[in-house]
Amino acid sequence: MEIPIWFEVTSLVVLTLILIGDLLLVRLRPHIPSTKESSLWVAFYVGLAVIFAGLLYVIAGGQYAGEFLTGWALEYSLSIDNLFVFVLIMAQFAVPRRLQQQVLMVGIIIALVLRGIFIILGVAIIENFSPIFYLFGAFLIWTAIRQATPEGDHEGEVKRENFIVRLLRRRIDISDEYDQGKLRTTVDGKRMWTPMIIVFVAIGVTDLMFAIDSIPAIFSITQNSFLVFTANIFALMGLRQLYFLLGDLLDRLRYLHYGIAVILGFIGIKLILHAMHVNELPFINGGEHIEWAPDIPIWLSLTVIVASMGVATVASLIASANDKRRAPEELHPEPPTH
């Protein structure tokens, strides 16, 4: 079975309208969403993704539905990792909390545009050069190793953004204060950029780096460009509300980067095995595919993604709870007994 064109067009139109509605909501009603509001929106977008998978199952079959669900789970995991950098950016540039919704929405739009470009390029490269899977796999394994190291908690991203911000400040006049959500303001009769332009540039650089990681990863799940793009849309929708829902919990997820490392490492190995399975390189096995190299099934990929995120989250929360229990003991140690 194939995915009908009418379903693809209808889906993209509906998703575009939802994103536009979400953007208008932020522009017309800037506020700090409550926990209840954020929970309802996150549940809505997760439910929407599940409904979409159900429609795919009915219209195009279980294979496409499974690929979408696995791709969505993968991109959602990587998007949560993305939130950590957003938190650092918001703190670094002291973005007022009431303006953070607008920053996140702009970040999501930039991410969608960049990922759309990478998807188009990725499909074109795969169709004309299948050995690219070897490179994708090696890159993801290297990224996984980088994530698993003690320095893998986004310090590199912050340093890179600081460098770009310094360049930007040398080139243009930037005011010291925010002016609501405006990009331009007037200070002593002089037109200047507000710090919001720096925040948007930092968010854009972050989105670019995460797109470079995430797009090769999802191509290990499916090479269908419609599924790749919709999985990314569903993963990014609701990210704004998830940011406010998780709040301080993000600081307690200390082991999440290990979970992400396991996922990326697994996906990297999966890509290399797939490249071996469809091998066309003449200097590897005479240009013939390698019989023993398996194609890892979708259900196993989904299991590894969910289990890795689950174990990392639970381990982080247990460690955080243990730290809280130890804190009073360190402040008020018991007197020595004689």
VOFIDREN-190434 format. One line per field, with one value per residue: x, y, z of N, C-alpha, C in turn; residue in three letters; chain; residue number from 0. Coordinates in pm, whole numbers, m for minus. Layout:
residues N
nx <- (X|...)
ny <- (Y|...)
nz <- (Z|...)
cax <- (X|...)
cay <- (Y|...)
caz <- (Z|...)
cx <- (X|...)
cy <- (Y|...)
cz <- (Z|...)
aa <- (ALA|...)
ch <- (A|...)
i <- (NUM|...)
end
This chain:
residues 338
nx <- (83|38|88|m179|m192|m383|m419|m170|m152|m379|m315|m80|m183|m370|m197|m35|m225|m282|m35|m14|m233|m141|78|m49|m191|12|107|m116|m189|26|168|242|208|m2|52|m157|m270|m51|m19|m259|m229|4|m88|m288|m138|18|m185|m290|m83|m93|m349|m306|m123|m294|m475|m300|m247|m497|m537|m297|m163|7|289|371|247|384|645|609|534|763|960|856|872|1151|1233|1097|1225|1483|1409|1335|1584|1679|1545|1692|1907|1766|1676|1920|1988|1777|1827|2088|2060|1879|1596|1278|1021|759|799|908|752|711|973|1026|834|923|1165|1075|957|1183|1325|1158|1172|1449|1478|1308|1451|1684|1568|1476|1723|1845|1685|1731|2008|2021|1877|2049|2294|2343|2541|2571|2461|2655|2817|2631|2573|2827|2865|2655|2725|2965|2855|2701|2899|3017|2801|2787|3009|3158|3158|2943|2709|2594|2770|2934|2757|2673|2916|2965|2746|2798|3024|2918|2734|2909|3030|2805|2740|2952|2895|2641|2424|2304|2056|2044|1823|1515|1233|932|818|963|1186|1321|1401|1383|1636|1723|1655|1776|1764|1774|1869|1701|1788|1654|1707|1956|1891|1720|1901|2079|1904|1845|2095|2125|1907|1994|2218|2095|1927|2110|2189|1945|1807|1963|1933|1658|1627|1712|1495|1286|1269|1081|981|753|668|897|898|645|675|869|729|519|675|786|567|391|617|675|483|560|802|732|579|755|947|1129|1195|1358|1617|1664|1688|1941|2068|1974|2113|2270|2081|2002|2245|2266|2049|2124|2364|2269|2103|2296|2449|2248|2210|2456|2453|2233|2339|2535|2373|2249|2464|2669|2921|3218|3461|3390|3304|3304|3120|2875|2573|2585|2527|2492|2439|2190|1863|1749|1446|1147|1000|1190|1360|1183|1136|1394|1430|1218|1270|1531|1494|1312|1451|1667|1529|1395|1618|1741|1549|1542|1806|1798|1606|1742|1952|1812|1729|1973|2064|1952|2080|2347|2346|2264|2432|2441|2530|2846|2864|2963)
ny <- (m120|230|569|779|1064|1262|1236|1308|1578|1691|1642|1799|2054|2080|2057|2280|2486|2447|2511|2780|2882|2838|3010|3259|3265|3298|3550|3716|3674|3694|3526|3359|3026|2818|2523|2343|2431|2394|2116|2021|2109|1970|1706|1718|1749|1517|1326|1391|1309|1032|976|1047|848|630|687|665|392|281|385|350|130|m90|m78|182|328|233|316|594|635|546|716|959|927|913|1170|1327|1264|1369|1633|1704|1700|1920|2120|2164|2323|2546|2635|2713|2922|3106|3169|3270|3506|3639|3636|3773|3596|3611|3661|3435|3241|3347|3346|3070|2986|3109|2976|2715|2748|2822|2583|2401|2499|2470|2192|2102|2179|2021|1767|1755|1775|1547|1331|1357|1305|1041|901|915|838|590|484|686|626|496|711|869|695|668|933|970|785|900|1139|1032|934|1176|1292|1123|1177|1356|1623|1642|1780|1999|2215|2280|2380|2616|2763|2796|2953|3181|3281|3352|3544|3742|3823|3932|4148|4316|4403|4527|4774|4717|4731|4756|4669|4477|4537|4482|4238|4321|4356|4580|4898|5228|5425|5700|5855|5714|5449|5111|4762|4520|4305|4077|4002|3879|3657|3520|3459|3291|3082|2997|2900|2687|2529|2462|2298|2086|1992|1886|1664|1521|1468|1282|1069|1001|909|653|521|563|633|776|1085|1232|1108|1152|1432|1490|1353|1510|1755|1690|1626|1871|2035|2145|2155|2399|2425|2206|2287|2473|2306|2109|2272|2335|2070|1993|2058|1855|1628|1481|1265|1242|1296|1071|880|984|952|671|617|754|621|358|405|491|254|98|231|186|m93|m115|10|m176|m388|m308|m267|m97|m22|m72|m154|m285|m599|m664|m495|m607|m675|m741|m1044|m1129|m901|m756|m599|m392|m433|m220|m229|m296|m75|124|24|43|323|421|279|369|645|625|484|663|889|796|716|964|1106|951|986|1261|1275|1136|1314|1526|1411|1375|1632|1776|1627|1688|1957|1957|1774|1469|1472|1349|1033|919)
nz <- (0|m63|50|0|m222|m170|104|205|123|250|518|555|508|719|943|900|937|1208|1322|1246|1387|1647|1651|1619|1854|2041|1966|2002|2264|2473|2742|3057|3049|3251|3459|3423|3179|3006|3030|2916|2650|2569|2597|2404|2162|2164|2159|1910|1742|1784|1685|1419|1347|1370|1161|946|964|894|636|488|589|829|823|742|946|1172|1111|1118|1392|1528|1421|1508|1789|1814|1718|1901|2138|2084|2057|2315|2430|2299|2434|2666|2581|2499|2747|2864|2690|2733|3001|2986|2838|2986|2928|2964|3137|3040|2773|2674|2548|2291|2192|2190|2003|1767|1751|1699|1446|1293|1322|1187|923|868|902|704|475|508|494|227|93|201|105|m170|m181|m80|m274|m488|m395|m222|m42|145|385|534|610|750|962|1089|1166|1353|1551|1639|1738|1944|2117|2188|2324|2544|2694|2976|2904|2744|2788|2650|2660|2448|2253|2376|2391|2118|2044|2197|2068|1816|1898|1997|1758|1633|1799|1748|1495|1480|1640|1959|2202|2566|2703|2688|2474|2513|2291|2076|1792|1715|1858|2010|2142|2321|2097|1894|1660|1737|1759|1962|2247|2173|1912|1930|2083|1906|1701|1840|1905|1645|1556|1732|1651|1395|1447|1582|1383|1206|1348|1391|1147|981|1162|1166|910|929|1011|828|478|357|258|332|572|726|746|864|1107|1225|1243|1423|1644|1711|1750|2028|2176|2284|2489|2638|2737|2937|3096|3192|3316|3605|3623|3416|3495|3671|3523|3491|3374|3123|2888|2859|2790|2542|2411|2398|2229|1990|1935|1892|1669|1489|1454|1344|1101|973|953|784|558|493|432|196|36|m204|m256|m428|m309|m82|0|m270|m391|m355|m166|187|325|597|737|920|873|1105|1279|1290|1531|1722|1716|1811|2068|2187|2182|2348|2585|2651|2699|2907|3113|3156|3245|3481|3635|3668|3819|4053|4145|4190|4393|4595|4640|4752|4991|5116|5153|5388|5589|5549|5608|5874|6047|6236|6585|6707|6864|7193)
cax <- (0|107|15|m243|m153|m484|m396|m50|m184|m472|m241|10|m267|m424|m87|4|m326|m264|85|m49|m319|m56|158|m139|m223|127|116|m231|m206|153|151|311|104|m6|82|m276|m280|58|m49|m366|m176|95|m175|m356|m47|53|m304|m300|15|m144|m461|m246|m69|m411|m524|m202|m268|m619|m530|m178|m111|83|431|386|209|494|758|578|538|903|1026|805|932|1292|1244|1047|1335|1587|1354|1344|1724|1689|1492|1798|1982|1676|1679|2047|1982|1685|1894|2207|2022|1779|1471|1163|943|639|838|970|664|738|1105|1012|758|1015|1259|1008|942|1317|1358|1081|1228|1580|1462|1250|1561|1769|1494|1481|1861|1871|1618|1802|2138|1998|1834|2159|2418|2300|2645|2567|2422|2779|2858|2529|2591|2951|2843|2569|2804|3054|2769|2664|3017|3030|2693|2809|3124|3119|3138|2836|2585|2561|2865|2984|2658|2675|3037|2947|2652|2867|3112|2834|2679|3015|3041|2686|2749|3050|2844|2519|2394|2204|2023|2067|1695|1410|1118|826|873|1009|1324|1379|1353|1447|1704|1774|1633|1850|1705|1867|1813|1688|1856|1576|1771|2062|1824|1673|2018|2126|1806|1861|2218|2093|1820|2075|2299|2009|1877|2219|2186|1818|1761|2023|1881|1524|1637|1732|1362|1211|1317|964|997|631|672|1007|859|535|728|935|627|452|771|810|442|376|745|664|409|639|906|674|530|867|1001|1249|1225|1467|1743|1680|1710|2086|2119|1903|2206|2313|1974|2014|2365|2232|1961|2201|2457|2191|2060|2416|2478|2140|2236|2570|2405|2148|2430|2597|2267|2222|2595|2702|3060|3294|3572|3334|3237|3292|3003|2752|2521|2641|2414|2470|2402|2043|1791|1685|1303|1093|956|1307|1402|1090|1161|1520|1409|1132|1340|1645|1442|1248|1554|1741|1440|1376|1746|1763|1458|1587|1927|1757|1539|1847|2024|1727|1731|2104|2089|1932|2179|2472|2329|2251|2486|2418|2650|2916|2832|3081)
cay <- (0|358|680|857|1205|1348|1230|1387|1721|1728|1641|1914|2174|2084|2083|2420|2569|2435|2588|2923|2913|2842|3132|3373|3262|3356|3693|3790|3653|3654|3503|3242|2923|2743|2379|2278|2467|2327|1971|1997|2125|1858|1589|1737|1723|1374|1256|1417|1222|895|970|1049|713|544|713|604|247|249|429|305|5|m89|m45|328|375|200|405|728|636|533|841|1064|903|950|1315|1385|1248|1465|1767|1729|1737|2056|2210|2198|2435|2662|2683|2783|3047|3196|3216|3346|3639|3693|3661|3775|3473|3634|3665|3309|3172|3401|3297|2928|2970|3143|2864|2601|2779|2810|2440|2338|2542|2407|2048|2081|2188|1903|1649|1758|1741|1408|1241|1365|1238|897|844|914|789|510|467|795|567|471|839|905|608|705|1064|954|716|1003|1229|958|934|1313|1310|1040|1227|1456|1753|1629|1842|2119|2325|2318|2464|2748|2832|2832|3065|3299|3331|3417|3663|3844|3876|4012|4274|4404|4451|4608|4837|4640|4796|4674|4625|4427|4626|4384|4134|4387|4338|4714|4993|5359|5463|5837|5900|5631|5318|5003|4628|4478|4176|3968|3957|3787|3534|3450|3405|3178|2973|2947|2819|2562|2449|2410|2187|1971|1938|1805|1536|1448|1424|1151|966|953|834|511|465|566|726|844|1225|1277|1058|1220|1570|1493|1313|1629|1854|1646|1631|2010|2092|2116|2171|2523|2396|2109|2368|2529|2196|2046|2373|2302|1928|1977|2061|1730|1515|1488|1151|1233|1294|933|816|1031|889|532|620|793|512|248|445|491|114|55|288|117|m227|m98|39|m303|m473|m265|m216|m81|21|m182|m201|m360|m722|m665|m418|m683|m658|m836|m1129|m1144|m772|m752|m473|m394|m404|m97|m248|m295|64|193|m26|101|467|441|227|456|768|590|451|786|977|737|724|1105|1144|881|1055|1392|1251|1100|1438|1604|1347|1394|1774|1812|1559|1760|2086|1933|1639|1419|1486|1221|962|876)
caz <- (0|m65|113|m107|m233|m105|249|233|107|356|646|561|519|855|1035|880|1001|1354|1358|1232|1501|1766|1640|1644|1998|2112|1934|2055|2408|2537|2885|3110|3063|3376|3446|3366|3036|2935|3029|2819|2515|2541|2577|2275|2051|2168|2111|1766|1676|1791|1590|1285|1324|1346|1025|854|969|820|496|416|641|954|803|746|1080|1261|1080|1169|1538|1571|1384|1599|1922|1804|1708|2027|2234|2051|2080|2460|2451|2247|2535|2760|2527|2505|2887|2882|2614|2805|3122|2949|2789|3079|2857|3057|3125|2960|2633|2635|2453|2157|2152|2159|1879|1658|1744|1635|1303|1233|1319|1079|794|850|885|571|379|527|445|79|55|241|11|m298|m167|m63|m402|m584|m335|m106|61|243|514|609|669|850|1078|1158|1228|1470|1655|1694|1816|2065|2205|2238|2422|2664|2770|3078|2841|2647|2834|2573|2676|2315|2188|2440|2347|1978|2039|2252|1962|1716|1961|2000|1622|1606|1876|1683|1366|1490|1769|2034|2329|2685|2757|2599|2454|2488|2204|1954|1748|1704|1958|2002|2266|2308|1961|1798|1635|1769|1777|2101|2271|2116|1788|1970|2126|1787|1631|1920|1885|1508|1550|1802|1563|1285|1496|1612|1256|1151|1422|1390|1015|950|1252|1128|783|961|1036|703|376|301|296|399|709|795|775|960|1237|1279|1279|1546|1755|1746|1800|2170|2244|2361|2613|2715|2804|3060|3178|3261|3405|3683|3611|3321|3568|3745|3430|3473|3296|2995|2774|2840|2715|2404|2355|2364|2111|1872|1906|1834|1535|1406|1420|1255|968|912|915|665|446|456|377|57|m6|m346|m268|m488|m226|31|m44|m416|m437|m329|m30|283|364|740|798|928|880|1238|1262|1347|1670|1808|1725|1900|2205|2235|2204|2466|2704|2683|2760|3033|3213|3187|3324|3615|3707|3702|3927|4174|4191|4242|4522|4692|4673|4843|5123|5176|5180|5530|5671|5537|5677|6017|6075|6373|6669|6728|6990|7269)
cx <- (87|23|m47|m201|m252|m464|m274|m81|m274|m401|m154|m67|m318|m314|m38|m94|m313|m144|59|m135|m239|27|73|m174|m111|134|4|m245|m74|134|235|205|115|29|m35|m288|m173|32|m154|m315|m82|15|m246|m264|m1|m64|m321|m204|m33|m260|m409|m189|m182|m467|m430|m221|m388|m602|m414|m115|m19|228|453|351|321|615|733|592|682|981|984|867|1079|1308|1196|1155|1444|1540|1358|1488|1748|1644|1599|1877|1897|1675|1806|2046|1894|1754|2012|2173|1908|1649|1357|1071|820|671|892|885|696|872|1096|938|844|1117|1201|993|1077|1354|1286|1136|1360|1566|1399|1358|1649|1699|1500|1620|1891|1810|1691|1936|2119|1961|1949|2289|2384|2410|2651|2529|2545|2822|2761|2552|2715|2934|2760|2642|2901|2976|2730|2779|3036|2924|2723|2927|3078|3094|3018|2706|2569|2656|2916|2888|2661|2798|3023|2855|2717|2957|3032|2775|2783|3034|2925|2694|2850|2993|2725|2503|2279|2181|2045|1938|1603|1300|1000|886|933|1154|1397|1319|1426|1505|1769|1768|1704|1785|1810|1792|1801|1764|1781|1639|1883|2002|1780|1789|2071|2035|1823|1984|2195|2009|1898|2155|2213|1950|1983|2224|2061|1778|1830|1966|1747|1526|1670|1598|1282|1277|1203|964|874|631|782|963|747|582|798|835|562|546|791|683|425|505|743|594|486|749|853|623|643|935|1130|1288|1342|1602|1771|1706|1857|2141|2053|2000|2265|2209|1979|2134|2339|2148|2041|2302|2386|2152|2179|2453|2374|2164|2351|2531|2316|2235|2498|2496|2239|2351|2611|2847|3146|3406|3523|3255|3211|3172|2871|2705|2570|2527|2386|2426|2250|1989|1713|1539|1258|1059|1074|1361|1315|1112|1287|1501|1331|1204|1455|1598|1381|1349|1630|1658|1424|1505|1775|1677|1497|1710|1893|1691|1641|1927|1945|1728|1864|2130|2066|2036|2313|2466|2326|2302|2459|2545|2715|2878|2960|3049)
cy <- (125|463|765|1004|1294|1350|1314|1536|1769|1739|1765|2044|2190|2119|2228|2514|2566|2518|2738|2967|2926|2970|3255|3382|3326|3507|3773|3780|3606|3641|3382|3133|2849|2596|2306|2305|2395|2177|1938|2008|2011|1731|1597|1699|1576|1291|1272|1328|1077|877|966|912|614|562|653|452|206|274|365|177|22|m50|106|384|350|290|545|734|631|661|955|1049|944|1102|1384|1378|1352|1609|1803|1768|1882|2158|2253|2320|2562|2722|2764|2919|3150|3254|3307|3489|3700|3730|3663|3656|3491|3640|3531|3228|3215|3349|3149|2906|3002|3031|2744|2625|2767|2663|2370|2373|2470|2257|2015|2083|2063|1776|1641|1718|1594|1308|1239|1290|1086|831|829|856|713|488|580|742|533|599|884|825|645|838|1052|881|815|1100|1163|957|1071|1342|1239|1088|1330|1594|1752|1693|1982|2237|2374|2410|2606|2828|2880|2953|3193|3363|3409|3547|3776|3907|3970|4148|4371|4470|4545|4666|4762|4708|4700|4612|4570|4532|4539|4272|4190|4354|4472|4805|5125|5394|5600|5885|5818|5494|5210|4870|4601|4347|4056|3914|3857|3652|3453|3388|3282|3057|2911|2859|2684|2471|2387|2289|2064|1910|1847|1668|1454|1394|1295|1038|912|881|687|441|456|664|796|989|1279|1233|1128|1360|1576|1448|1431|1735|1816|1651|1774|2080|2053|2131|2296|2499|2299|2181|2421|2419|2133|2142|2331|2155|1904|1975|1930|1609|1508|1377|1142|1226|1155|854|853|967|745|527|651|684|394|281|447|350|61|106|216|m25|m221|m73|m89|m395|m439|m217|m210|m37|m94|m237|m270|m478|m723|m590|m488|m659|m771|m914|m1126|m1013|m759|m610|m476|m354|m278|m114|m245|m153|142|153|37|249|490|395|318|583|739|564|577|879|926|748|867|1146|1077|951|1190|1378|1215|1223|1522|1545|1370|1538|1813|1749|1632|1894|2068|1792|1598|1433|1351|1161|915|749)
cz <- (0|7|2|m104|m158|47|286|228|219|491|660|575|662|956|1023|948|1153|1399|1349|1349|1630|1767|1671|1792|2080|2090|2001|2206|2471|2687|2927|3130|3195|3350|3382|3217|2955|2922|2924|2676|2478|2514|2442|2159|2048|2115|1961|1689|1674|1693|1446|1250|1296|1206|921|848|883|670|420|471|762|939|814|883|1180|1238|1133|1321|1589|1540|1475|1738|1923|1804|1836|2134|2211|2075|2229|2495|2407|2352|2635|2711|2528|2645|2912|2811|2686|2929|3089|2909|2870|3008|2958|3032|3036|2810|2583|2538|2310|2106|2111|2028|1757|1640|1672|1484|1231|1218|1205|942|767|826|751|464|387|475|293|30|84|145|m122|m292|m159|m195|m500|m529|m207|m3|164|381|599|682|777|979|1158|1230|1356|1583|1720|1782|1948|2165|2268|2346|2552|2748|2873|3018|2747|2688|2779|2596|2541|2243|2244|2396|2203|1965|2092|2147|1858|1771|1966|1863|1591|1675|1813|1557|1379|1630|1837|2168|2446|2738|2648|2588|2412|2402|2077|1923|1740|1809|1937|2139|2244|2163|1854|1785|1658|1769|1927|2122|2212|1988|1819|2009|2006|1709|1706|1904|1746|1493|1617|1715|1449|1330|1526|1486|1193|1220|1391|1254|970|1035|1204|993|807|982|907|607|305|350|368|545|790|837|878|1100|1304|1323|1411|1666|1803|1797|1947|2247|2332|2494|2702|2794|2938|3153|3258|3359|3473|3671|3516|3390|3641|3655|3392|3384|3157|2877|2752|2760|2568|2337|2313|2237|1985|1834|1839|1690|1439|1361|1322|1112|897|869|790|542|398|387|230|m9|m158|m367|m319|m400|m98|m26|m195|m469|m417|m186|60|348|514|807|802|914|1011|1224|1336|1495|1767|1825|1822|2045|2265|2268|2333|2593|2747|2752|2897|3143|3254|3274|3466|3697|3752|3821|4059|4232|4252|4378|4631|4735|4773|4983|5194|5219|5326|5622|5667|5610|5829|6051|6218|6456|6694|6863|7056|7346)
aa <- (MET|GLU|ILE|PRO|ILE|TRP|PHE|GLU|VAL|THR|SER|LEU|VAL|VAL|LEU|THR|LEU|ILE|LEU|ILE|GLY|ASP|LEU|LEU|LEU|VAL|ARG|LEU|ARG|PRO|HIS|ILE|PRO|SER|THR|LYS|GLU|SER|SER|LEU|TRP|VAL|ALA|PHE|TYR|VAL|GLY|LEU|ALA|VAL|ILE|PHE|ALA|GLY|LEU|LEU|TYR|VAL|ILE|ALA|GLY|GLY|GLN|TYR|ALA|GLY|GLU|PHE|LEU|THR|GLY|TRP|ALA|LEU|GLU|TYR|SER|LEU|SER|ILE|ASP|ASN|LEU|PHE|VAL|PHE|VAL|LEU|ILE|MET|ALA|GLN|PHE|ALA|VAL|PRO|ARG|ARG|LEU|GLN|GLN|GLN|VAL|LEU|MET|VAL|GLY|ILE|ILE|ILE|ALA|LEU|VAL|LEU|ARG|GLY|ILE|PHE|ILE|ILE|LEU|GLY|VAL|ALA|ILE|ILE|GLU|ASN|PHE|SER|PRO|ILE|PHE|TYR|LEU|PHE|GLY|ALA|PHE|LEU|ILE|TRP|THR|ALA|ILE|ARG|GLN|ALA|THR|PRO|GLU|GLY|ASP|HIS|GLU|GLY|GLU|VAL|LYS|ARG|GLU|ASN|PHE|ILE|VAL|ARG|LEU|LEU|ARG|ARG|ARG|ILE|ASP|ILE|SER|ASP|GLU|TYR|ASP|GLN|GLY|LYS|LEU|ARG|THR|THR|VAL|ASP|GLY|LYS|ARG|MET|TRP|THR|PRO|MET|ILE|ILE|VAL|PHE|VAL|ALA|ILE|GLY|VAL|THR|ASP|LEU|MET|PHE|ALA|ILE|ASP|SER|ILE|PRO|ALA|ILE|PHE|SER|ILE|THR|GLN|ASN|SER|PHE|LEU|VAL|PHE|THR|ALA|ASN|ILE|PHE|ALA|LEU|MET|GLY|LEU|ARG|GLN|LEU|TYR|PHE|LEU|LEU|GLY|ASP|LEU|LEU|ASP|ARG|LEU|ARG|TYR|LEU|HIS|TYR|GLY|ILE|ALA|VAL|ILE|LEU|GLY|PHE|ILE|GLY|ILE|LYS|LEU|ILE|LEU|HIS|ALA|MET|HIS|VAL|ASN|GLU|LEU|PRO|PHE|ILE|ASN|GLY|GLY|GLU|HIS|ILE|GLU|TRP|ALA|PRO|ASP|ILE|PRO|ILE|TRP|LEU|SER|LEU|THR|VAL|ILE|VAL|ALA|SER|MET|GLY|VAL|ALA|THR|VAL|ALA|SER|LEU|ILE|ALA|SER|ALA|ASN|ASP|LYS|ARG|ARG|ALA|PRO|GLU|GLU|LEU|HIS|PRO|GLU|PRO|PRO|THR|HIS)
ch <- (A|A|A|A|A|A|A|A|A|A|A|A|A|A|A|A|A|A|A|A|A|A|A|A|A|A|A|A|A|A|A|A|A|A|A|A|A|A|A|A|A|A|A|A|A|A|A|A|A|A|A|A|A|A|A|A|A|A|A|A|A|A|A|A|A|A|A|A|A|A|A|A|A|A|A|A|A|A|A|A|A|A|A|A|A|A|A|A|A|A|A|A|A|A|A|A|A|A|A|A|A|A|A|A|A|A|A|A|A|A|A|A|A|A|A|A|A|A|A|A|A|A|A|A|A|A|A|A|A|A|A|A|A|A|A|A|A|A|A|A|A|A|A|A|A|A|A|A|A|A|A|A|A|A|A|A|A|A|A|A|A|A|A|A|A|A|A|A|A|A|A|A|A|A|A|A|A|A|A|A|A|A|A|A|A|A|A|A|A|A|A|A|A|A|A|A|A|A|A|A|A|A|A|A|A|A|A|A|A|A|A|A|A|A|A|A|A|A|A|A|A|A|A|A|A|A|A|A|A|A|A|A|A|A|A|A|A|A|A|A|A|A|A|A|A|A|A|A|A|A|A|A|A|A|A|A|A|A|A|A|A|A|A|A|A|A|A|A|A|A|A|A|A|A|A|A|A|A|A|A|A|A|A|A|A|A|A|A|A|A|A|A|A|A|A|A|A|A|A|A|A|A|A|A|A|A|A|A|A|A|A|A|A|A|A|A|A|A|A|A|A|A|A|A|A|A|A|A|A|A|A|A|A|A|A|A|A|A)
i <- (0|1|2|3|4|5|6|7|8|9|10|11|12|13|14|15|16|17|18|19|20|21|22|23|24|25|26|27|28|29|30|31|32|33|34|35|36|37|38|39|40|41|42|43|44|45|46|47|48|49|50|51|52|53|54|55|56|57|58|59|60|61|62|63|64|65|66|67|68|69|70|71|72|73|74|75|76|77|78|79|80|81|82|83|84|85|86|87|88|89|90|91|92|93|94|95|96|97|98|99|100|101|102|103|104|105|106|107|108|109|110|111|112|113|114|115|116|117|118|119|120|121|122|123|124|125|126|127|128|129|130|131|132|133|134|135|136|137|138|139|140|141|142|143|144|145|146|147|148|149|150|151|152|153|154|155|156|157|158|159|160|161|162|163|164|165|166|167|168|169|170|171|172|173|174|175|176|177|178|179|180|181|182|183|184|185|186|187|188|189|190|191|192|193|194|195|196|197|198|199|200|201|202|203|204|205|206|207|208|209|210|211|212|213|214|215|216|217|218|219|220|221|222|223|224|225|226|227|228|229|230|231|232|233|234|235|236|237|238|239|240|241|242|243|244|245|246|247|248|249|250|251|252|253|254|255|256|257|258|259|260|261|262|263|264|265|266|267|268|269|270|271|272|273|274|275|276|277|278|279|280|281|282|283|284|285|286|287|288|289|290|291|292|293|294|295|296|297|298|299|300|301|302|303|304|305|306|307|308|309|310|311|312|313|314|315|316|317|318|319|320|321|322|323|324|325|326|327|328|329|330|331|332|333|334|335|336|337)
end
